Amino acid sequence: MKSLKAFAPATIANFNVGYDILGLSLNNIGDEIEFVPNGTDQNKITQILNGPGLPLEADKNCCSVVVRRMQEALNHFEGVDLKIIKGFNSGSGLGSSSASSAAAAFGYNELIGRPFSNRELVFFAAEGERVACGSAHTDNVAPSILGGIILSIGGSAEDLLELPVPENLYAISLFPKIKIKTADSRKILRDEVALNKVTKQVAYMGAFVQSLHTNDMNLFSRSLQDLIIEPSRSLLIPKFQEMRKAVMGSGGLAFGISGSGPSVFAIAEGEVSSKQVLKALENVYKSEEMSIQTYVNQLAAKSGARLIK
């Protein structure tokens, strides 16, 4: 086996209408992992760049756990040294552990001759999510591996639905540099939701899927509303409502919370509009002392995990 390096992108999960089941790939930011065979049956984390506080222990790091699960499934243990290069902040709400887990699954699969399909890799990567935040959900790791917009409706490869990605759409992400743990953001959610609210939310999900298939940007914008999760989680994000007003007032199509936050996202049509929305978002924090980080990505269907070396 030769050494190689794999990349997997950051993601926006939930995407307003699909709590724990919907996500999209942000193709030009993400994590890299370098794999070097070490001639043993053990996996080791040799280095983590730009990831202060992340565990080096193989049984605690999501990347090495993913690799071990793949080895266990094959009953074949070819140990590797892993060097992890974080491309964005942990705890940002952009799928940090997911990007690492996806890169681990994709890269190791390439290293050993592709015994698993990319769809099968999603569920190995989800085991990294179990380590990182307590549950093996696929809404982040599926688009990180497969690219595009993925709707996960169950626990098998056939349950990963690749939705159409309209042309010329841009995702604008803003990360206010505070930390919100996924586990903590789940604690504030209500266990019970009014039936009429659930009905309306289901209708919005259906309308969203229809908008992708018909390239109807008016319906796309109208449908991307979160009636269930956002009212609670938005309270944890400074200036959330001011940002929404700024995005929609500057021509944005949609606005919401990325994953569990604190990052937020906006969607705009066209590069010119995306720049206007970005400027509007940045202006909300212009007079604040809080540090922010922003990203702009054009959405694309073929934007998942890949080899870079």
Legacy VTK file of the C-alpha trace (Angstrom):
# vtk DataFile Version 3.0
C-alpha trace
ASCII
DATASET POLYDATA
POINTS 309 float
0.000 0.000 0.000
1.215 3.499 -0.833
0.502 6.607 1.212
-2.242 8.960 0.046
-4.187 12.026 1.104
-7.973 12.442 1.001
-10.208 15.502 1.301
-13.838 15.716 2.410
-15.890 18.934 2.433
-17.720 20.802 5.131
-21.497 20.600 5.041
-24.700 22.369 5.964
-26.995 19.911 7.733
-30.718 20.116 8.487
-31.038 22.865 5.838
-34.080 24.268 7.648
-36.629 21.697 6.473
-34.809 18.408 7.142
-33.707 18.035 10.747
-31.183 15.153 10.951
-32.054 13.937 7.412
-30.973 16.641 4.934
-27.585 18.083 4.097
-25.535 19.695 1.353
-21.858 19.796 0.498
-19.687 22.902 0.647
-17.154 21.844 -1.917
-14.113 24.083 -1.344
-13.616 23.992 2.435
-13.027 20.840 4.429
-10.570 18.474 6.097
-7.632 16.503 4.757
-6.231 13.225 6.063
-2.936 11.666 5.063
-2.674 7.873 5.330
0.659 6.097 5.711
0.722 2.286 6.154
2.676 1.471 9.317
3.189 -2.282 8.982
1.250 -3.141 12.144
-2.354 -4.027 12.925
-2.854 -0.785 14.864
-3.971 2.686 13.737
-2.274 5.772 15.124
-3.011 9.487 15.022
0.434 10.969 14.448
-0.514 14.648 14.110
-3.514 16.984 14.103
-2.989 20.388 12.518
-5.380 23.281 13.302
-7.420 21.154 15.690
-6.534 22.110 19.258
-8.138 19.867 21.840
-8.981 17.026 19.456
-7.997 13.594 20.816
-4.878 11.775 19.613
-6.027 8.487 21.172
-7.087 6.029 18.468
-10.169 4.849 20.360
-11.427 8.409 20.885
-10.717 10.118 17.569
-13.519 9.834 14.991
-11.067 9.233 12.109
-9.276 6.235 13.596
-12.568 4.802 14.860
-13.983 4.921 11.312
-10.916 3.123 9.953
-11.165 0.475 12.685
-14.844 -0.171 11.900
-13.945 -0.731 8.244
-11.168 -3.138 9.253
-13.553 -5.022 11.533
-16.110 -5.357 8.726
-13.429 -6.889 6.490
-11.798 -8.831 9.339
-8.522 -7.576 7.921
-6.304 -5.201 9.854
-3.749 -3.159 7.931
-2.677 -0.417 10.324
-2.152 3.176 9.219
-0.695 6.358 10.618
-3.120 9.245 10.214
-2.218 12.904 9.889
-5.303 15.120 10.155
-5.349 18.642 8.722
-8.414 20.591 9.829
-9.631 23.107 7.264
-12.174 24.851 9.482
-13.105 25.187 13.140
-14.473 22.387 15.277
-17.808 23.253 16.864
-18.698 25.646 14.046
-21.852 23.899 12.865
-20.334 23.129 9.451
-19.819 19.426 10.044
-16.296 19.367 11.440
-16.326 15.808 12.772
-18.276 14.746 9.680
-15.675 16.062 7.250
-12.935 14.243 9.170
-14.974 11.030 9.369
-15.858 11.201 5.679
-12.239 11.796 4.670
-11.196 8.858 6.855
-13.717 6.481 5.297
-13.075 7.588 1.723
-9.292 7.673 2.022
-8.903 4.309 3.730
-11.235 2.709 1.200
-9.018 4.004 -1.616
-5.894 2.812 0.176
-7.101 -0.796 0.401
-8.537 -1.084 -3.117
-12.132 0.168 -2.791
-13.875 -2.835 -1.232
-16.837 -0.605 -0.293
-19.066 1.610 -2.425
-19.266 5.314 -1.599
-22.796 4.792 -0.305
-21.593 2.068 2.053
-18.869 4.420 3.266
-21.522 6.831 4.551
-22.459 4.418 7.320
-18.869 3.805 8.363
-18.355 7.568 8.508
-21.491 7.852 10.645
-19.707 5.787 13.294
-17.280 8.684 13.604
-20.262 10.903 14.333
-21.285 8.501 17.088
-17.911 9.055 18.740
-17.986 12.834 18.253
-21.530 13.648 19.316
-23.235 10.500 20.546
-25.349 9.413 17.558
-24.572 7.921 14.156
-26.586 10.342 12.020
-25.867 10.657 8.292
-27.141 14.127 7.397
-23.596 15.550 7.386
-21.463 12.598 6.322
-23.675 11.637 3.360
-23.180 14.900 1.409
-19.553 15.062 2.562
-18.869 11.737 0.824
-21.389 11.805 -2.041
-21.522 15.561 -2.709
-24.524 17.678 -3.619
-27.784 17.630 -1.652
-28.619 14.342 0.076
-31.863 13.314 1.765
-31.323 10.383 4.143
-34.565 8.520 4.777
-33.228 5.389 6.457
-30.278 3.229 7.353
-29.334 1.589 4.047
-27.485 2.650 0.912
-30.766 2.765 -0.998
-32.108 5.276 1.513
-29.628 7.985 0.472
-31.480 10.108 -2.059
-29.380 12.389 -4.277
-31.511 15.458 -5.000
-31.023 17.797 -7.968
-28.707 20.763 -7.383
-29.922 23.897 -9.223
-27.290 25.751 -11.195
-25.852 29.076 -10.106
-26.742 28.808 -6.418
-24.262 29.985 -3.799
-24.097 29.187 -0.095
-22.787 31.965 2.134
-21.736 30.791 5.591
-20.941 32.971 8.589
-19.328 31.586 11.728
-19.465 33.852 14.794
-16.567 32.544 16.844
-18.454 31.157 19.773
-18.748 27.457 20.485
-21.990 25.514 20.699
-21.725 21.787 21.326
-24.133 19.619 19.338
-25.109 17.759 22.502
-25.965 21.035 24.242
-27.980 22.362 21.319
-30.024 19.166 21.296
-30.898 19.557 24.972
-32.866 22.752 24.366
-35.160 21.167 21.774
-38.692 20.247 22.716
-39.770 16.601 22.743
-43.310 17.464 21.635
-44.444 19.648 18.727
-47.965 20.787 17.851
-49.555 18.701 15.091
-50.422 21.700 12.928
-46.791 22.828 13.019
-45.572 19.366 11.981
-48.075 19.339 9.129
-46.828 22.672 7.852
-43.184 21.604 8.164
-43.822 18.429 6.162
-45.487 20.552 3.493
-42.416 22.783 3.313
-40.152 19.742 2.867
-42.288 18.500 -0.008
-42.291 21.937 -1.600
-38.515 22.153 -1.228
-37.947 18.851 -3.058
-40.370 19.954 -5.782
-38.499 23.242 -6.185
-35.258 21.369 -6.874
-36.847 19.173 -9.519
-38.546 22.098 -11.256
-35.783 24.675 -10.692
-38.416 26.971 -9.169
-36.422 29.488 -7.123
-39.515 31.267 -5.847
-40.831 28.007 -4.379
-37.312 27.175 -3.151
-37.211 30.422 -1.186
-40.761 30.092 0.181
-40.248 26.503 1.308
-36.972 26.826 3.252
-38.535 27.631 6.609
-37.788 25.906 9.902
-40.811 26.026 12.205
-39.629 23.418 14.719
-35.893 23.619 15.480
-34.903 27.193 14.685
-37.122 28.963 17.266
-35.136 27.317 20.084
-31.633 27.161 18.612
-31.649 30.684 17.202
-31.688 32.020 20.769
-28.103 30.746 21.158
-26.802 32.717 18.137
-26.056 36.437 18.560
-27.902 38.783 16.177
-29.724 35.925 14.454
-32.838 37.900 13.541
-30.774 40.894 12.415
-28.847 38.577 10.087
-32.052 37.122 8.655
-33.390 40.589 7.923
-30.104 41.591 6.284
-29.978 38.474 4.079
-33.549 38.628 2.866
-33.326 42.399 2.425
-30.273 42.082 0.174
-31.754 39.572 -2.250
-31.025 36.273 -0.503
-33.265 33.289 -1.182
-33.003 31.652 2.234
-31.408 31.940 5.647
-31.009 29.536 8.537
-28.842 27.711 11.059
-26.097 25.438 9.777
-26.309 22.163 11.659
-26.520 22.852 15.380
-24.929 26.300 15.001
-23.470 28.750 15.713
-22.773 29.092 11.985
-25.594 30.411 9.858
-26.068 30.106 6.123
-27.685 32.074 3.351
-28.474 30.987 -0.203
-28.224 33.383 -3.116
-28.684 33.035 -6.863
-25.663 34.166 -8.840
-22.231 35.420 -7.894
-23.236 39.094 -7.773
-26.104 38.393 -5.398
-23.889 36.199 -3.214
-21.447 39.079 -2.757
-24.283 41.404 -1.774
-25.582 38.914 0.774
-22.088 38.351 2.171
-21.577 42.081 2.630
-24.967 42.428 4.320
-24.138 39.639 6.753
-20.731 41.066 7.575
-22.268 44.501 8.187
-24.446 43.057 10.968
-21.288 42.332 12.965
-19.354 45.400 11.813
-19.760 47.270 15.096
-19.313 44.168 17.264
-16.095 43.016 18.890
-16.932 39.393 18.161
-14.711 37.737 15.553
-16.418 36.136 12.554
-15.355 33.916 9.681
-17.155 33.732 6.331
-17.155 31.372 3.355
-18.797 31.479 -0.078
-19.329 28.264 -2.069
-21.046 27.608 -5.367
-23.207 24.511 -4.941
-22.406 21.537 -7.148
-23.595 17.953 -7.451
-20.111 16.450 -7.853
-18.565 17.934 -4.743
-17.922 15.102 -2.320
-14.846 13.381 -0.914
-11.860 12.976 -3.216
-8.168 12.153 -3.381
-5.770 15.079 -3.477
-2.507 13.132 -3.421
LINES 1 310
309 0 1 2 3 4 5 6 7 8 9 10 11 12 13 14 15 16 17 18 19 20 21 22 23 24 25 26 27 28 29 30 31 32 33 34 35 36 37 38 39 40 41 42 43 44 45 46 47 48 49 50 51 52 53 54 55 56 57 58 59 60 61 62 63 64 65 66 67 68 69 70 71 72 73 74 75 76 77 78 79 80 81 82 83 84 85 86 87 88 89 90 91 92 93 94 95 96 97 98 99 100 101 102 103 104 105 106 107 108 109 110 111 112 113 114 115 116 117 118 119 120 121 122 123 124 125 126 127 128 129 130 131 132 133 134 135 136 137 138 139 140 141 142 143 144 145 146 147 148 149 150 151 152 153 154 155 156 157 158 159 160 161 162 163 164 165 166 167 168 169 170 171 172 173 174 175 176 177 178 179 180 181 182 183 184 185 186 187 188 189 190 191 192 193 194 195 196 197 198 199 200 201 202 203 204 205 206 207 208 209 210 211 212 213 214 215 216 217 218 219 220 221 222 223 224 225 226 227 228 229 230 231 232 233 234 235 236 237 238 239 240 241 242 243 244 245 246 247 248 249 250 251 252 253 254 255 256 257 258 259 260 261 262 263 264 265 266 267 268 269 270 271 272 273 274 275 276 277 278 279 280 281 282 283 284 285 286 287 288 289 290 291 292 293 294 295 296 297 298 299 300 301 302 303 304 305 306 307 308
